[in-house]
Amino acid sequence: MDSLKNIIIQSKNGDKDCMLLMIQKFMPLIKKYSNKLSYDDAREDLIIGFMEIIGDMPVDKSIKFDEEKYIVGYINISMKHLYVKLLKKLIKLSDNETGLYLNTMLENDNVDTSEFINNRIILKELLNKISAYQRYIIISIYFLDLSEDQIAKNLKVSRQAINRTKLRALKSLKEMLLNDGVDFIGK
């Protein structure tokens, strides 16, 4: 059987069977990150990213890649970076969807428009001051009406972890509002 380095070199040279063999070999890693992302096309996005990682891998330029452990380590780290990139994209998309939700609320006739706009500006400023992860959880719970259990399932973490993050975020938001609220209103 060919070494992993040879299989990668053949994959880079267009051998589809070798690329398929690489995908099969690293499918557990792809599934792991796909389950963590938990959106419909996550697996396909990760497979495409994996193929790009293999295509860009400098196996023929480095002596390090003669040992299989370095190749596996490189792929593991590259896949983790890809996962983080896709997660950030997912969080950004969620933020955009929340903006659309807030815009539709403006159309409600029962809302004082000027007060709503002021509150929305303050809310956006406050939400931008917490971490993206905390913002994702707060938006998911309070604007998208997702339960802590649903979010925990989507992110593959415990419900308690979601609850702790929510409570920390709410505490931070409250402190910022109490300490800096006058600054927000004056802007």
VENFEN-V731494 format. One record per backbone hydrogen bond with DSSP energy under -1.0 kcal/mol. NH is the residue of the N-H (numbers start at 1). CO is the residue of the C=O. E is the energy in kcal/mol with one decimal. If there is no record, write none. Layout:
NH,CO,E ; NH,CO,E
This chain:
7,3,-2.2 ; 8,4,-2.4 ; 9,5,-2.4 ; 10,6,-2.6 ; 11,7,-2.3 ; 12,8,-2.8 ; 13,9,-1.4 ; 14,11,-1.8 ; 15,10,-2.5 ; 19,15,-1.8 ; 20,16,-2.5 ; 21,17,-2.1 ; 22,18,-2.1 ; 23,19,-2.5 ; 24,20,-2.5 ; 25,21,-2.3 ; 26,22,-2.0 ; 30,26,-2.0 ; 31,27,-3.1 ; 32,28,-2.1 ; 33,29,-2.0 ; 34,30,-2.2 ; 35,31,-2.8 ; 36,32,-1.6 ; 37,33,-2.1 ; 38,34,-2.6 ; 42,39,-1.8 ; 45,41,-2.6 ; 46,42,-2.5 ; 47,43,-2.4 ; 48,44,-2.5 ; 49,45,-2.3 ; 50,46,-2.7 ; 51,47,-2.5 ; 52,48,-1.9 ; 53,49,-2.3 ; 54,50,-2.5 ; 55,51,-2.4 ; 56,52,-2.0 ; 59,57,-1.4 ; 61,58,-1.1 ; 66,63,-2.1 ; 67,64,-1.7 ; 71,67,-1.2 ; 72,68,-2.7 ; 73,69,-2.1 ; 74,70,-2.3 ; 75,71,-2.3 ; 76,72,-2.6 ; 77,73,-2.5 ; 78,74,-2.5 ; 79,75,-2.6 ; 80,76,-2.0 ; 81,77,-2.2 ; 82,78,-2.1 ; 83,79,-2.5 ; 84,80,-2.3 ; 85,81,-2.3 ; 86,82,-2.6 ; 87,83,-2.5 ; 88,84,-2.5 ; 89,85,-1.9 ; 90,86,-2.1 ; 91,87,-2.5 ; 92,88,-2.5 ; 93,89,-2.2 ; 94,90,-2.1 ; 95,91,-2.3 ; 96,92,-2.2 ; 97,93,-2.3 ; 98,94,-2.0 ; 99,95,-1.8 ; 100,96,-1.8 ; 101,97,-1.9 ; 102,98,-2.6 ; 103,99,-2.0 ; 104,100,-2.0 ; 105,101,-1.5 ; 106,102,-1.1 ; 108,105,-1.6 ; 111,108,-1.2 ; 116,112,-2.8 ; 117,113,-2.6 ; 118,114,-2.2 ; 119,115,-2.6 ; 120,116,-2.7 ; 121,117,-2.4 ; 122,118,-2.3 ; 123,119,-2.8 ; 124,120,-2.7 ; 125,121,-2.3 ; 126,122,-2.6 ; 127,123,-2.9 ; 128,124,-1.9 ; 129,126,-1.3 ; 130,127,-1.1 ; 135,131,-2.9 ; 136,132,-2.5 ; 137,133,-2.0 ; 138,134,-2.7 ; 139,135,-2.8 ; 140,136,-2.3 ; 141,137,-2.3 ; 142,138,-2.8 ; 143,139,-2.0 ; 144,139,-1.9 ; 146,140,-2.9 ; 151,147,-2.3 ; 152,148,-2.6 ; 153,149,-2.3 ; 154,150,-2.4 ; 155,151,-2.6 ; 157,152,-2.1 ; 162,158,-1.6 ; 163,159,-2.6 ; 164,160,-2.8 ; 165,161,-2.2 ; 166,162,-2.7 ; 167,163,-2.7 ; 168,164,-2.5 ; 169,165,-2.5 ; 170,166,-2.8 ; 171,167,-2.3 ; 172,168,-2.4 ; 173,169,-2.8 ; 174,170,-2.6 ; 175,171,-2.6 ; 176,172,-2.6 ; 177,173,-2.6 ; 178,174,-2.7 ; 179,175,-2.8 ; 180,176,-3.1 ; 181,177,-1.2 ; 184,180,-1.6 ; 185,181,-2.2 ; 186,182,-2.1
